[in-house]
Amino acid sequence: MIIKTIQPQPYKLFNKIQNYDWGTKNEDAFIPKFLGIEPVKDLAYGELWIGAHPKAPSEIEIEGTKYPLNSIIDNFPVEVLGNHISKKYNCKLPFLLKVLSASRALSIQLHPNKRQAEVLHAKDPKNYPDDNHKPEIAIALDSLTAIAGFRPAMQIKEILINCPELKDYIGGNKYEMLIEASDENELIESIEEVYKAIMKNADDKENLNNVINKLVEKYSNKNNRTDEEDQFLIQEKLYGCDVGLLSFFFFNIIELKTGQAFFTDAGVPHAYIKGNIIECMANSDNVVRAGLTSKFKDVDTLLQIMDYSFGEIEIINKKQKLDEVVFKTTAAEFEVSSYNKNAGLYHKVESHDKPIVVLIENGMMQAEWISGEEKNYATFGKGDSFLLPAVLPELNLLMKENSKYFVVTIPD
């Protein structure tokens, strides 16, 4: 790599598409529409990765040649990341931004914390490809149906009272103890035991198939189904005899509208069911799966590191404010903001010696910045993303059209 330095300018990002089989296809393919390209017939478009993860790094163009962003950062960590961030995150871009489009459920999964990720990666690098944790936020571009976290304990009890078919599958004593539990602590312990039994018994395919078939018949003949019963039937048609179907009775079902979001920290079980979102996370690809997937499952690890907290999931930006929103989370690696600005307005972006990524959902904008004595210009439009390296102190964005866009930085 013969590059002398990184210039103080915005760099357009050329990003990789992940064609996961749960992605949207053909006329429903969201990512090609987002990027303004034609979808390949019958090819699923699951995720667009925007960042420097070695599995699928974005590229930037320098003097007519494209280079992987992770390689550029390796060679110019201070220029891209700034002094503080390059030291704090071992010369790595700490976040990964994605556009995700799901036509059906992703695997029921959770992510390890930092220490757990290091242990899993050392033990099984094939299935746990890096040693980083993966807190993440999902922001709905139009809508998102998902499950996440254990419901309030009493809610789970009420659902399971109406699901006696589980009794023989998990063992009568565990089921009866849950149903009869009156003390909240006792109830929570019983729910944990029941959920663990459900997941550990998944290898008993005959017993699992029997209970799922009974529930399919029961719900198919029911007129006023609950959300969890509807999702059970929908996903059963796609995945058949899969233990993950039973998680719908335990986890919160979330329906996000445009601009709403939820945050998932380490250990929180979750699965995206359907929808188009912006997703941002720590720069990691570590996933512990246990259902609704043909990929590697690690039930023992999942149950060991799962967060057994009970309660509703907080919806960020519940009132759907759209003009300017900062999506606050506890993640140290990223902070996402969204903006919706009319043509003619300016937005001044300052790096504060940190990298910034901008992703344009709709519209067009002109970037203006000073390099030396000269004023420079570049135009970006729908589907474009660009990097502001730390060496660029500031630039102005002039909206050439009404524009909606996302800005990702690293919190102080």
C-alpha positions as CSV (number, residue, x, y, z in Angstrom):
1,M,0.0,0.0,0.0
2,I,1.8,3.1,-1.2
3,I,-0.3,5.9,0.3
4,K,1.5,8.8,2.0
5,T,-1.3,10.0,4.2
6,I,-5.1,10.4,4.6
7,Q,-6.4,13.8,3.4
8,P,-8.7,15.9,5.5
9,Q,-11.8,15.2,3.4
10,P,-14.9,13.0,3.4
11,Y,-14.4,9.6,1.8
12,K,-17.3,7.9,0.1
13,L,-17.7,4.3,1.3
14,F,-18.2,1.4,-1.0
15,N,-20.0,-1.3,1.1
16,K,-20.5,-5.0,1.0
17,I,-23.9,-6.7,0.8
18,Q,-24.6,-9.9,2.7
19,N,-27.0,-12.2,0.9
20,Y,-28.4,-14.1,3.9
21,D,-31.3,-16.3,3.0
22,W,-33.8,-14.5,5.4
23,G,-33.3,-11.3,3.4
24,T,-35.8,-9.7,1.0
25,K,-35.9,-10.7,-2.6
26,N,-37.0,-9.5,-6.1
27,E,-39.6,-6.7,-6.0
28,D,-39.5,-6.7,-2.2
29,A,-35.7,-6.4,-2.0
30,F,-35.2,-3.3,0.1
31,I,-31.4,-2.9,0.0
32,P,-31.2,-2.7,-3.8
33,K,-34.0,0.0,-3.7
34,F,-32.0,1.8,-1.0
35,L,-28.9,1.7,-3.2
36,G,-30.6,2.4,-6.5
37,I,-29.5,-0.9,-8.1
38,E,-31.3,-3.8,-9.8
39,P,-31.8,-6.9,-7.6
40,V,-30.5,-10.2,-9.0
41,K,-33.5,-12.5,-9.5
42,D,-34.3,-14.7,-6.5
43,L,-31.2,-13.5,-4.6
44,A,-31.9,-12.6,-1.0
45,Y,-30.5,-9.2,0.2
46,G,-30.1,-9.4,4.0
47,E,-27.6,-6.8,5.2
48,L,-25.4,-4.0,4.0
49,W,-22.3,-3.6,6.1
50,I,-20.8,-0.2,6.6
51,G,-17.5,-0.2,8.5
52,A,-14.2,-2.0,8.9
53,H,-15.0,-5.5,10.1
54,P,-12.5,-7.8,8.5
55,K,-15.3,-10.2,7.3
56,A,-16.7,-7.5,4.9
57,P,-14.9,-4.2,5.2
58,S,-16.1,-1.1,3.3
59,E,-13.7,0.4,0.8
60,I,-12.6,4.0,0.2
61,E,-11.1,5.3,-3.0
62,I,-7.7,7.1,-3.0
63,E,-6.2,8.3,-6.3
64,G,-8.4,6.0,-8.4
65,T,-7.8,2.8,-6.3
66,K,-10.1,1.3,-3.8
67,Y,-8.7,0.1,-0.5
68,P,-10.3,-1.9,2.4
69,L,-11.1,0.5,5.2
70,N,-9.6,-1.8,7.9
71,S,-6.3,-1.8,6.0
72,I,-6.4,2.0,5.7
73,I,-7.0,2.2,9.5
74,D,-4.1,-0.2,10.2
75,N,-1.8,2.1,8.3
76,F,-3.2,5.5,9.4
77,P,-4.9,4.9,12.8
78,V,-4.5,8.4,14.2
79,E,-5.5,10.1,11.0
80,V,-8.7,8.1,10.7
81,L,-9.6,7.4,14.3
82,G,-7.9,10.2,16.2
83,N,-5.4,9.9,19.1
84,H,-7.8,8.9,21.9
85,I,-10.0,6.4,19.9
86,S,-7.0,4.7,18.3
87,K,-5.5,4.1,21.7
88,K,-8.8,3.1,23.4
89,Y,-9.8,0.6,20.7
90,N,-6.5,-0.8,19.7
91,C,-6.4,1.0,16.4
92,K,-9.8,-0.4,15.3
93,L,-13.0,1.4,14.3
94,P,-15.2,0.5,17.3
95,F,-18.6,0.3,15.5
96,L,-20.3,-1.4,12.6
97,L,-23.3,0.2,10.9
98,K,-25.7,-1.9,8.8
99,V,-28.9,-1.7,6.8
100,L,-30.8,-4.9,7.5
101,S,-33.9,-6.2,5.6
102,A,-35.6,-9.3,6.9
103,S,-38.4,-11.1,5.1
104,R,-38.6,-13.7,7.9
105,A,-37.2,-14.4,11.3
106,L,-33.5,-14.3,12.0
107,S,-32.2,-16.9,14.5
108,I,-33.1,-16.5,18.2
109,Q,-29.8,-15.3,19.6
110,L,-27.9,-13.3,22.1
111,H,-24.4,-11.8,22.2
112,P,-21.7,-12.4,24.8
113,N,-20.2,-9.7,26.9
114,K,-16.5,-8.7,26.3
115,R,-15.0,-11.3,28.6
116,Q,-17.3,-14.1,27.4
117,A,-16.5,-13.2,23.8
118,E,-12.8,-13.5,24.5
119,V,-13.2,-16.9,26.0
120,L,-15.5,-18.2,23.3
121,H,-13.2,-16.9,20.5
122,A,-10.2,-18.6,22.1
123,K,-12.1,-21.9,22.5
124,D,-14.0,-21.9,19.1
125,P,-12.7,-19.3,16.7
126,K,-14.7,-20.9,13.8
127,N,-18.1,-20.2,15.3
128,Y,-17.0,-17.1,17.3
129,P,-14.9,-15.2,14.8
130,D,-13.7,-12.3,17.0
131,D,-13.2,-11.5,20.6
132,N,-15.5,-8.5,20.9
133,H,-18.9,-8.0,22.4
134,K,-21.8,-6.8,20.4
135,P,-24.3,-4.4,22.0
136,E,-26.6,-3.1,19.2
137,I,-29.4,-0.8,18.4
138,A,-32.2,-1.4,15.8
139,I,-33.9,1.7,14.3
140,A,-36.9,1.1,12.2
141,L,-36.8,2.6,8.7
142,D,-40.4,1.6,8.0
143,S,-41.4,-1.0,10.6
144,L,-39.9,-3.9,12.5
145,T,-41.4,-6.9,14.2
146,A,-39.0,-8.5,16.7
147,I,-38.8,-10.4,20.0
148,A,-36.5,-9.4,22.8
149,G,-36.0,-10.1,26.5
150,F,-38.2,-12.0,28.8
151,R,-41.7,-10.7,29.3
152,P,-42.9,-9.7,32.8
153,A,-43.0,-12.9,34.8
154,M,-46.8,-12.8,35.4
155,Q,-47.4,-12.4,31.7
156,I,-45.4,-15.5,31.0
157,K,-47.3,-17.4,33.6
158,E,-50.7,-16.4,32.1
159,I,-49.6,-17.5,28.7
160,L,-48.3,-20.9,29.9
161,I,-51.5,-21.5,31.9
162,N,-53.2,-21.6,28.5
163,C,-50.5,-23.8,27.1
164,P,-50.8,-27.1,29.1
165,E,-49.4,-29.0,26.0
166,L,-46.0,-28.0,27.3
167,K,-46.4,-30.0,30.5
168,D,-45.3,-33.4,29.2
169,Y,-42.6,-31.9,27.0
170,I,-40.8,-30.1,29.8
171,G,-41.7,-32.4,32.7
172,G,-44.8,-32.2,34.8
173,N,-43.1,-31.1,38.0
174,K,-41.4,-28.0,36.5
175,Y,-44.6,-27.0,34.7
176,E,-46.8,-27.4,37.9
177,M,-44.3,-25.5,40.0
178,L,-44.5,-22.6,37.6
179,I,-48.3,-22.6,37.5
180,E,-48.6,-22.8,41.3
181,A,-45.9,-20.3,42.1
182,S,-47.3,-17.3,44.1
183,D,-44.2,-15.6,45.2
184,E,-42.5,-13.5,42.4
185,N,-39.0,-14.8,43.1
186,E,-40.3,-18.4,43.1
187,L,-42.1,-17.7,39.8
188,I,-39.0,-16.2,38.2
189,E,-36.9,-19.2,39.2
190,S,-39.6,-21.5,37.9
191,I,-39.7,-19.7,34.5
192,E,-35.9,-20.0,34.2
193,E,-36.1,-23.7,34.9
194,V,-38.9,-24.2,32.4
195,Y,-37.2,-22.3,29.7
196,K,-33.9,-24.2,30.2
197,A,-35.8,-27.5,30.1
198,I,-37.5,-26.5,26.8
199,M,-34.2,-25.7,25.1
200,K,-32.3,-28.7,26.5
201,N,-35.0,-31.1,25.4
202,A,-34.8,-29.9,21.8
203,D,-32.9,-33.0,20.7
204,D,-35.9,-35.1,21.6
205,K,-37.4,-34.5,18.1
206,E,-40.3,-36.9,18.6
207,N,-41.5,-35.2,21.7
208,L,-40.8,-31.7,20.3
209,N,-42.7,-32.5,17.1
210,N,-45.6,-33.9,19.1
211,V,-46.1,-30.7,21.2
212,I,-45.6,-28.4,18.2
213,N,-48.2,-30.3,16.1
214,K,-50.7,-30.1,19.0
215,L,-50.2,-26.3,19.2
216,V,-50.5,-25.9,15.5
217,E,-53.8,-27.7,15.5
218,K,-55.0,-25.8,18.5
219,Y,-54.1,-22.3,17.2
220,S,-55.2,-23.0,13.6
221,N,-58.7,-23.6,14.8
222,K,-58.8,-20.6,17.1
223,N,-60.5,-17.4,15.9
224,N,-59.0,-14.7,18.2
225,R,-55.3,-15.6,18.3
226,T,-52.8,-13.6,20.4
227,D,-49.7,-12.1,18.8
228,E,-47.5,-14.9,20.1
229,E,-49.9,-17.5,18.7
230,D,-50.0,-15.8,15.3
231,Q,-46.2,-15.7,15.2
232,F,-46.0,-19.3,16.3
233,L,-48.1,-20.4,13.2
234,I,-46.3,-18.1,10.8
235,Q,-42.8,-19.2,11.8
236,E,-43.8,-22.9,12.0
237,K,-44.7,-22.8,8.3
238,L,-41.1,-21.6,7.6
239,Y,-39.1,-23.6,10.1
240,G,-41.2,-26.6,10.9
241,C,-40.3,-28.5,14.1
242,D,-38.0,-25.9,15.7
243,V,-37.7,-25.4,19.5
244,G,-37.3,-21.6,18.8
245,L,-41.1,-21.5,18.2
246,L,-41.7,-21.9,21.9
247,S,-39.7,-18.8,22.7
248,F,-42.6,-16.7,21.5
249,F,-44.4,-17.6,24.8
250,F,-41.5,-16.2,26.9
251,F,-40.1,-13.1,25.0
252,N,-41.6,-9.6,24.5
253,I,-43.0,-9.1,21.0
254,I,-42.0,-5.7,19.7
255,E,-43.6,-3.7,16.9
256,L,-41.5,-0.7,15.9
257,K,-42.8,2.1,13.7
258,T,-40.6,4.5,11.6
259,G,-38.0,6.2,13.7
260,Q,-38.5,4.0,16.8
261,A,-35.7,1.8,18.2
262,F,-34.7,-0.6,20.8
263,F,-31.3,-1.5,22.3
264,T,-30.0,-5.0,23.0
265,D,-27.1,-5.4,25.5
266,A,-25.1,-8.5,26.2
267,G,-27.0,-11.6,27.2
268,V,-30.5,-10.3,26.1
269,P,-32.2,-12.9,23.9
270,H,-33.7,-11.5,20.7
271,A,-34.7,-12.1,17.1
272,Y,-35.8,-9.8,14.3
273,I,-38.9,-11.2,12.6
274,K,-39.6,-8.9,9.7
275,G,-38.8,-5.3,8.7
276,N,-36.2,-2.9,7.4
277,I,-33.9,-1.2,9.9
278,I,-30.7,0.7,10.5
279,E,-28.6,-1.4,12.9
280,C,-25.5,-0.2,14.7
281,M,-23.3,-2.3,17.0
282,A,-19.9,-2.7,18.4
283,N,-17.5,-4.0,15.7
284,S,-18.2,-7.7,16.2
285,D,-19.8,-10.7,14.5
286,N,-20.3,-12.9,17.6
287,V,-23.7,-14.6,17.8
288,V,-24.9,-17.4,20.1
289,R,-27.8,-19.1,18.4
290,A,-30.4,-21.5,19.7
291,G,-33.4,-21.6,17.4
292,L,-35.1,-20.6,14.1
293,T,-31.9,-21.3,12.2
294,S,-30.0,-24.0,10.3
295,K,-26.7,-22.4,11.4
296,F,-24.5,-23.5,14.3
297,K,-26.5,-23.7,17.6
298,D,-24.9,-23.5,21.0
299,V,-27.7,-24.0,23.5
300,D,-25.5,-24.7,26.5
301,T,-23.6,-21.4,26.0
302,L,-26.8,-19.5,25.4
303,L,-28.5,-20.7,28.5
304,Q,-25.3,-20.1,30.5
305,I,-24.8,-16.4,29.5
306,M,-28.5,-15.4,29.0
307,D,-29.8,-12.4,30.9
308,Y,-32.8,-13.6,32.8
309,S,-34.2,-10.2,33.5
310,F,-38.0,-9.8,33.2
311,G,-40.0,-6.8,32.0
312,E,-41.0,-4.8,28.9
313,I,-38.3,-3.6,26.5
314,E,-37.8,0.2,26.4
315,I,-38.7,1.8,23.1
316,I,-36.4,4.6,22.2
317,N,-38.0,7.6,20.4
318,K,-41.4,6.1,21.2
319,K,-43.2,9.4,20.1
320,Q,-41.6,9.0,16.6
321,K,-39.8,12.4,16.6
322,L,-38.3,12.5,13.1
323,D,-36.6,15.9,12.6
324,E,-33.6,15.3,14.9
325,V,-33.1,12.3,17.3
326,V,-30.1,11.2,19.3
327,F,-30.6,7.5,20.1
328,K,-29.0,7.3,23.5
329,T,-27.8,3.9,24.8
330,T,-25.2,2.5,27.3
331,A,-22.9,1.5,24.4
332,A,-19.5,3.1,24.6
333,E,-18.6,2.3,21.0
334,F,-21.3,4.2,19.1
335,E,-24.0,6.8,19.2
336,V,-26.5,7.1,16.3
337,S,-28.4,10.3,15.5
338,S,-31.0,10.8,12.7
339,Y,-31.8,14.0,10.9
340,N,-34.6,15.1,8.6
341,K,-33.8,18.5,7.1
342,N,-35.4,20.6,4.3
343,A,-33.6,21.7,1.2
344,G,-31.4,24.8,1.7
345,L,-30.6,24.1,5.4
346,Y,-27.0,23.5,6.6
347,H,-25.7,21.0,9.1
348,K,-22.3,21.6,10.6
349,V,-20.5,18.4,11.5
350,E,-17.5,18.5,13.8
351,S,-15.2,15.5,14.3
352,H,-13.8,16.3,17.8
353,D,-10.8,14.1,16.8
354,K,-13.0,11.1,16.2
355,P,-14.3,9.3,13.1
356,I,-17.9,9.9,11.9
357,V,-19.9,7.9,9.4
358,V,-22.9,9.5,7.6
359,L,-25.6,7.4,5.8
360,I,-28.2,9.0,3.5
361,E,-31.6,7.4,3.5
362,N,-33.2,9.9,1.2
363,G,-32.3,13.2,-0.5
364,M,-29.1,14.8,-1.7
365,M,-26.5,17.0,0.1
366,Q,-23.4,18.9,-0.7
367,A,-20.4,18.5,1.6
368,E,-18.2,21.6,2.0
369,W,-14.9,21.7,3.7
370,I,-11.6,23.6,3.9
371,S,-8.3,21.9,2.9
372,G,-5.4,24.3,3.2
373,E,-6.6,27.5,1.7
374,E,-9.1,26.0,-0.6
375,K,-12.8,25.3,-0.2
376,N,-13.8,21.9,-1.5
377,Y,-17.1,20.3,-2.5
378,A,-18.6,16.8,-2.9
379,T,-22.2,15.7,-3.5
380,F,-23.8,12.6,-1.9
381,G,-27.3,11.2,-2.5
382,K,-29.7,8.5,-1.5
383,G,-28.0,5.3,-0.4
384,D,-24.6,6.9,-0.2
385,S,-22.4,6.7,3.0
386,F,-19.2,8.5,3.7
387,L,-16.5,8.6,6.3
388,L,-15.2,11.8,8.0
389,P,-11.8,10.9,9.3
390,A,-10.6,12.4,12.5
391,V,-8.1,14.5,10.6
392,L,-11.0,16.5,9.1
393,P,-12.0,18.9,11.9
394,E,-15.4,19.9,10.4
395,L,-17.5,20.2,7.3
396,N,-20.8,21.7,6.4
397,L,-23.6,19.7,4.8
398,L,-25.9,21.8,2.6
399,M,-29.2,20.1,1.8
400,K,-29.8,20.2,-2.0
401,E,-33.0,18.4,-1.5
402,N,-35.1,17.5,1.5
403,S,-32.9,14.9,3.2
404,K,-33.1,12.2,5.8
405,Y,-29.8,10.8,7.1
406,F,-28.0,9.1,9.9
407,V,-24.8,10.2,11.7
408,V,-22.7,7.7,13.7
409,T,-20.0,8.8,16.1
410,I,-18.4,7.7,19.3
411,P,-19.8,9.2,22.5
412,D,-17.5,11.1,24.8
